[in-house]
Amino acid sequence: MATVASPTFAPAPQKSNIFTTPLKARQEAVAAVHKRNMRKGLIRLVVAVVALAAYSTFLYPQVTQYLAFAQNLKGIQDKIAEKETIKASLEETRNLHKADYDKQFKEEQQIMGTVFPEAPDKLGEIRLMENFAINLNAKYPPFEFNAITFQESQKGNGYTILPFQTTIRTTRENFDKFLDLVNASGNTDPKKDHIRLLDISGITLRYLGTDATGKDLGVDFSVQMKAYSR
């Protein structure tokens, strides 16, 4: 006898949770999530407020000082850089003119060695007076001096004085030229003659008058002088 297979049926589909979960339960779950989120938000807000208060109270002044210090430091660095630039420019200028400076300095040393020598120089004084007398006598005679008498040198404040005396016979015009010689002594102008520093401390003059024809007979004078050295 033949058997008949019994029919099979597919399982019934399950209902969605939206239909199986009660509405009230879902509302309570959503409310719980919102409550947790709100709590987290409040905690974060409180932390942010506390952090902002701490920053305003403690960190902000320090940050402000740091920013001001950084700005001041930059200003100082800029000034240093500017001074370095100026220094480099001055050094370049100095190097460019160093040869001229050295030459000028050497010339000044030579001039000072002439007008203000390191030590008293009796022979130099004799030569000065002798050369002046020879040149002036050759052009506008007479100009003659007999002798030079030196006294003991004297110490001053940073210098030495060598006193000496001489007697000269000459004309009135040459007497003025002799005074000009003393007046020009000690001059350091590179374009002029350099004469050792002299000074007149005393002078005795005798005018000889004129002869029968009116010719000037000149003057005789004795002069006390000082020659200066270092």
C-alpha positions as a Python dict, from the first residue, in 0.01 Angstrom:
ca = {
    (1, 'M'): (0, 0, 0),
    (2, 'A'): (137, 334, -103),
    (3, 'T'): (221, 600, 154),
    (4, 'V'): (127, 963, 110),
    (5, 'A'): (379, 1228, 221),
    (6, 'S'): (247, 1478, 464),
    (7, 'P'): (271, 1842, 346),
    (8, 'T'): (548, 2072, 492),
    (9, 'F'): (488, 2430, 582),
    (10, 'A'): (748, 2719, 603),
    (11, 'P'): (796, 2867, 951),
    (12, 'A'): (595, 3172, 1017),
    (13, 'P'): (798, 3497, 995),
    (14, 'Q'): (892, 3659, 1327),
    (15, 'K'): (753, 3997, 1408),
    (16, 'S'): (985, 4304, 1415),
    (17, 'N'): (1106, 4439, 1748),
    (18, 'I'): (919, 4755, 1678),
    (19, 'F'): (610, 4559, 1718),
    (20, 'T'): (732, 4319, 1984),
    (21, 'T'): (891, 4585, 2216),
    (22, 'P'): (632, 4787, 2395),
    (23, 'L'): (630, 5161, 2313),
    (24, 'K'): (675, 5259, 2676),
    (25, 'A'): (991, 5054, 2706),
    (26, 'R'): (1138, 5218, 2401),
    (27, 'Q'): (1057, 5565, 2535),
    (28, 'E'): (1223, 5479, 2865),
    (29, 'A'): (1536, 5355, 2684),
    (30, 'V'): (1558, 5672, 2476),
    (31, 'A'): (1508, 5883, 2786),
    (32, 'A'): (1788, 5694, 2961),
    (33, 'V'): (2025, 5758, 2671),
    (34, 'H'): (1934, 6126, 2668),
    (35, 'K'): (1990, 6143, 3041),
    (36, 'R'): (2337, 5988, 3011),
    (37, 'N'): (2428, 6224, 2726),
    (38, 'M'): (2304, 6519, 2927),
    (39, 'R'): (2512, 6409, 3226),
    (40, 'K'): (2822, 6372, 3008),
    (41, 'G'): (2758, 6711, 2852),
    (42, 'L'): (2722, 6876, 3192),
    (43, 'I'): (3042, 6712, 3315),
    (44, 'R'): (3231, 6832, 3007),
    (45, 'L'): (3087, 7181, 3048),
    (46, 'V'): (3196, 7193, 3413),
    (47, 'V'): (3544, 7071, 3320),
    (48, 'A'): (3565, 7334, 3047),
    (49, 'V'): (3452, 7610, 3285),
    (50, 'V'): (3705, 7500, 3549),
    (51, 'A'): (3981, 7482, 3288),
    (52, 'L'): (3890, 7829, 3156),
    (53, 'A'): (3890, 7971, 3509),
    (54, 'A'): (4230, 7814, 3579),
    (55, 'Y'): (4365, 7948, 3250),
    (56, 'S'): (4232, 8298, 3321),
    (57, 'T'): (4367, 8297, 3679),
    (58, 'F'): (4703, 8126, 3641),
    (59, 'L'): (4797, 8059, 3281),
    (60, 'Y'): (4679, 8374, 3101),
    (61, 'P'): (4917, 8616, 3284),
    (62, 'Q'): (5203, 8378, 3219),
    (63, 'V'): (5106, 8344, 2855),
    (64, 'T'): (5079, 8725, 2829),
    (65, 'Q'): (5423, 8768, 2986),
    (66, 'Y'): (5567, 8505, 2757),
    (67, 'L'): (5424, 8675, 2449),
    (68, 'A'): (5551, 9015, 2572),
    (69, 'F'): (5894, 8865, 2645),
    (70, 'A'): (5905, 8710, 2300),
    (71, 'Q'): (5816, 9045, 2145),
    (72, 'N'): (6076, 9230, 2354),
    (73, 'L'): (6333, 8967, 2270),
    (74, 'K'): (6266, 9016, 1902),
    (75, 'G'): (6306, 9392, 1946),
    (76, 'I'): (6639, 9340, 2122),
    (77, 'Q'): (6753, 9101, 1850),
    (78, 'D'): (6657, 9357, 1585),
    (79, 'K'): (6858, 9626, 1766),
    (80, 'I'): (7156, 9392, 1798),
    (81, 'A'): (7133, 9312, 1427),
    (82, 'E'): (7116, 9685, 1347),
    (83, 'K'): (7420, 9757, 1563),
    (84, 'E'): (7608, 9469, 1404),
    (85, 'T'): (7529, 9618, 1063),
    (86, 'I'): (7651, 9961, 1176),
    (87, 'K'): (7962, 9804, 1329),
    (88, 'A'): (8038, 9617, 1007),
    (89, 'S'): (7994, 9938, 808),
    (90, 'L'): (8223, 10131, 1044),
    (91, 'E'): (8485, 9858, 1031),
    (92, 'E'): (8471, 9861, 653),
    (93, 'T'): (8511, 10239, 649),
    (94, 'R'): (8798, 10214, 898),
    (95, 'N'): (8973, 9953, 687),
    (96, 'L'): (8928, 10161, 373),
    (97, 'H'): (9081, 10467, 538),
    (98, 'K'): (9330, 10287, 763),
    (99, 'A'): (9622, 10370, 535),
    (100, 'D'): (9528, 10740, 540),
    (101, 'Y'): (9483, 10731, 917),
    (102, 'D'): (9820, 10565, 968),
    (103, 'K'): (9989, 10817, 742),
    (104, 'Q'): (9825, 11111, 916),
    (105, 'F'): (9910, 10969, 1259),
    (106, 'K'): (10274, 10925, 1159),
    (107, 'E'): (10288, 11283, 1031),
    (108, 'E'): (10136, 11409, 1356),
    (109, 'Q'): (10395, 11215, 1554),
    (110, 'Q'): (10675, 11371, 1351),
    (111, 'I'): (10530, 11718, 1400),
    (112, 'M'): (10493, 11667, 1774),
    (113, 'G'): (10850, 11538, 1788),
    (114, 'T'): (10962, 11869, 1633),
    (115, 'V'): (10750, 12124, 1821),
    (116, 'F'): (10740, 11932, 2150),
    (117, 'P'): (11042, 11699, 2165),
    (118, 'E'): (11079, 11423, 2421),
    (119, 'A'): (11375, 11586, 2598),
    (120, 'P'): (11552, 11924, 2614),
    (121, 'D'): (11770, 11977, 2308),
    (122, 'K'): (12029, 12252, 2355),
    (123, 'L'): (12196, 12181, 2024),
    (124, 'G'): (11858, 12204, 1850),
    (125, 'E'): (11794, 12545, 2004),
    (126, 'I'): (12134, 12672, 1885),
    (127, 'R'): (12072, 12547, 1533),
    (128, 'L'): (11727, 12704, 1526),
    (129, 'M'): (11857, 13046, 1625),
    (130, 'E'): (12160, 13016, 1399),
    (131, 'N'): (11959, 12915, 1089),
    (132, 'F'): (11705, 13191, 1153),
    (133, 'A'): (11981, 13450, 1195),
    (134, 'I'): (12170, 13339, 880),
    (135, 'N'): (11858, 13341, 660),
    (136, 'L'): (11729, 13673, 789),
    (137, 'N'): (12070, 13839, 778),
    (138, 'A'): (12116, 13730, 417),
    (139, 'K'): (11786, 13894, 313),
    (140, 'Y'): (11749, 14187, 549),
    (141, 'P'): (12081, 14256, 726),
    (142, 'P'): (12175, 14289, 996),
    (143, 'F'): (12057, 14013, 1230),
    (144, 'E'): (12331, 13885, 1453),
    (145, 'F'): (12334, 13713, 1790),
    (146, 'N'): (12646, 13678, 2002),
    (147, 'A'): (12590, 13367, 2210),
    (148, 'I'): (12328, 13154, 2381),
    (149, 'T'): (12350, 13089, 2753),
    (150, 'F'): (12150, 12801, 2894),
    (151, 'Q'): (12026, 12770, 3252),
    (152, 'E'): (11928, 12457, 3440),
    (153, 'S'): (11618, 12285, 3305),
    (154, 'Q'): (11302, 12300, 3514),
    (155, 'K'): (11031, 12037, 3560),
    (156, 'G'): (10673, 12138, 3499),
    (157, 'N'): (10346, 11946, 3520),
    (158, 'G'): (10410, 11690, 3246),
    (159, 'Y'): (10669, 11896, 3062),
    (160, 'T'): (11024, 12032, 3093),
    (161, 'I'): (11141, 12392, 3053),
    (162, 'L'): (11485, 12480, 2923),
    (163, 'P'): (11560, 12851, 2992),
    (164, 'F'): (11821, 13027, 2778),
    (165, 'Q'): (11931, 13381, 2701),
    (166, 'T'): (12082, 13552, 2399),
    (167, 'T'): (12172, 13903, 2279),
    (168, 'I'): (12078, 14014, 1928),
    (169, 'R'): (12162, 14319, 1713),
    (170, 'T'): (11922, 14388, 1430),
    (171, 'T'): (11680, 14636, 1271),
    (172, 'R'): (11334, 14720, 1394),
    (173, 'E'): (11177, 14524, 1106),
    (174, 'N'): (11386, 14216, 1187),
    (175, 'F'): (11295, 14252, 1551),
    (176, 'D'): (10930, 14214, 1448),
    (177, 'K'): (11022, 13909, 1242),
    (178, 'F'): (11189, 13756, 1546),
    (179, 'L'): (10871, 13809, 1747),
    (180, 'D'): (10677, 13641, 1465),
    (181, 'L'): (10913, 13344, 1488),
    (182, 'V'): (10836, 13300, 1857),
    (183, 'N'): (10464, 13353, 1797),
    (184, 'A'): (10458, 13080, 1530),
    (185, 'S'): (10642, 12828, 1747),
    (186, 'G'): (10445, 12518, 1849),
    (187, 'N'): (10228, 12532, 1539),
    (188, 'T'): (10110, 12184, 1427),
    (189, 'D'): (9951, 12279, 1096),
    (190, 'P'): (10095, 12032, 838),
    (191, 'K'): (10100, 12307, 574),
    (192, 'K'): (10319, 12543, 778),
    (193, 'D'): (10670, 12537, 919),
    (194, 'H'): (10712, 12355, 1247),
    (195, 'I'): (10915, 12531, 1515),
    (196, 'R'): (10977, 12390, 1859),
    (197, 'L'): (10762, 12549, 2126),
    (198, 'L'): (10924, 12871, 2254),
    (199, 'D'): (10824, 13146, 2487),
    (200, 'I'): (10970, 13486, 2586),
    (201, 'S'): (10991, 13536, 2960),
    (202, 'G'): (11179, 13867, 2952),
    (203, 'I'): (11331, 14111, 2708),
    (204, 'T'): (11557, 14416, 2737),
    (205, 'L'): (11567, 14641, 2431),
    (206, 'R'): (11786, 14939, 2340),
    (207, 'Y'): (11692, 15141, 2034),
    (208, 'L'): (11999, 15290, 1862),
    (209, 'G'): (11807, 15564, 1682),
    (210, 'T'): (11910, 15704, 1342),
    (211, 'D'): (12225, 15856, 1196),
    (212, 'A'): (12270, 16202, 1042),
    (213, 'T'): (12111, 16088, 717),
    (214, 'G'): (11806, 15947, 895),
    (215, 'K'): (11907, 15585, 850),
    (216, 'D'): (11776, 15350, 1114),
    (217, 'L'): (12062, 15219, 1323),
    (218, 'G'): (11856, 14929, 1453),
    (219, 'V'): (11812, 14786, 1800),
    (220, 'D'): (12010, 14578, 2043),
    (221, 'F'): (11808, 14352, 2269),
    (222, 'S'): (11871, 14084, 2521),
    (223, 'V'): (11598, 13821, 2542),
    (224, 'Q'): (11526, 13556, 2805),
    (225, 'M'): (11344, 13260, 2651),
    (226, 'K'): (11203, 12918, 2738),
    (227, 'A'): (11207, 12605, 2522),
    (228, 'Y'): (10951, 12335, 2612),
    (229, 'S'): (10984, 11959, 2584),
    (230, 'R'): (10806, 11652, 2722),
}
